[in-house]
C-alpha cells in the first residue's frame, strides 16, 4: 500500500511538471530617438529584435522634425523633452552638447556591473567619448577615420623610402615637397592631397588641432605663436610650390561613368598624387579595384601626428553614438540595447552590415592588416568644431572673407606667416570683443 501511494505521488508530480509551461519573458518597449528610423532599424533595430524577441522598438526620426535653418542639436533637445526616449542616437557635435547639459546617463555603473569589455575598442574612440571626469555617456559601434595613403609607384620613381609607422606632420610635408610639381594640364603631379581641404586656412587649423593646438585660449584668438607659425608655414609652402592638390583647380571630365566619379571624389585614384590623407571609403575602393588594376600599388600608414603629441590626432568621425537618455523610464532596459549594439557579437556582424564604416572594436579576425592604420591613434583633439560652433555667425563669415587673401599673400611672398597670423588674430579678436558687447 505504501508503495502504491508513493507511486501515485510520483505520477502527480510528473504530470504537474509536464503541464507547467515555461514562463515567457516580460514584454518590454524602448523608445529610440534616431536621425532616420528606417536606417536605424536596418543597422541596429532588426538585429537587436532578432536576439531579443520580447522587446519592441518605437523609433522616432529626428529628420522628420528638422526645418531649414534649424540647429540639429536644438531639435534633438526639444525631442528629448517631448518624447522622453530611452535611447538617443547622436552625432559627435550633438553628443558633446547633450553630455554638458546632463541630458544623457553615465554608463560607468552598467559597464562595471556587467564587466562590459571596452578594451578592444579603438582607444581614440573611447578617449573622445569620455568627458573631463572620465565618464562614458555613450558608445559608438562604428567610426570613420583618416589615414595617410601613399603611391608606391611614385615613391619608387623618385627613389624614396615608403612611409612607415607613425610620422609627424613636419615629416609628411618634407616628404611631399620631394615630389616635383608637374603643371602640364595633361600630366599634373602632386605631393599631397588632404581630404578636408576646404581652404588653405582651414587646412592649417585642422592640422593644428590634430597636433594639440587650440585657436582660442582664455576667450581670445591665439594664432600668433611659434607652433601655429610652423603649421601655416608648411601649408603656405605646399600651395606656393603647387605640391598640395587644390580641388578648385581640378578639371571635371564630361564622362560620368563610375570610375570617373570615383576619381573625382578620391583624387588619389588618378595615380598622380604621392600622399593622400583620406578615409576608410578610399581604402574600400582601393581594395575593390586591386584585381582590376594590379599596376596601382599603394600602402597606408596611420594619420600624421605632432612630435609633441605623437599619440594624438583628429580626423575621426562617429555618426551613431548610442546613449541612454536621462529621461529613460528604465535605464536597465535601455542598457540591454546599448550593450548589444556595442558588444562583441554585434561587432562580428558589422563588416557585412555596414560597408562604409569601421567597427569600433578591432578584432583578430580582420584579414587585412592595413586596416590597423585606422586604429593607431590613442587620443583625439576635437576642439576646433566646438570653438567654431560657439562663435557668432558674423565672425565665421568674416573669417571666411579675410583669410583667403592673407593666405594668398603669404604664398606670393607679400607678407610673412607671422605677420599674417598676427594681423588675422588682431582682427578676429576685435570682432570677437564687439560681438560680446
Secondary structure, DSSP 8 states (H G I E B T S, - for coil): -HHHHHHHHHHHHHHHHHH--------EEEEEEES-HHHHIIIIIHHHHHH-TTEEEEEEEGGGG--TT--HHHHHHHHHHHH--SEEEE-HHHHHHHHHTT-B---HHHHHHHT---TTB-HHHHHHHB-TTS-B--EESEEEEEEEEEEHHHHHHTT-----S--BHHHHHHHHTTS--B--TTS-BEEEEETT-S-HHHHHHHHHHHTT--SEETTEE---SHHHHHHHHHHHHHHHTT-B--GGG----S---HHHHHHHH-GGGGS-EEEEEEEHHHHHHHHHHTTT-TT--EEEE---B-STTTTEE--EE-S-EEEEBTT-S-HHHHHHHHHHHTSHHHHHHHHHH-SSSEESB--TT-S-GGGGGGG---EE--HHHHHHHHS-HHHHHHHHHHHHHHHHHHHHTSS-HHHHHHHHHHHHHHHHHHHT-
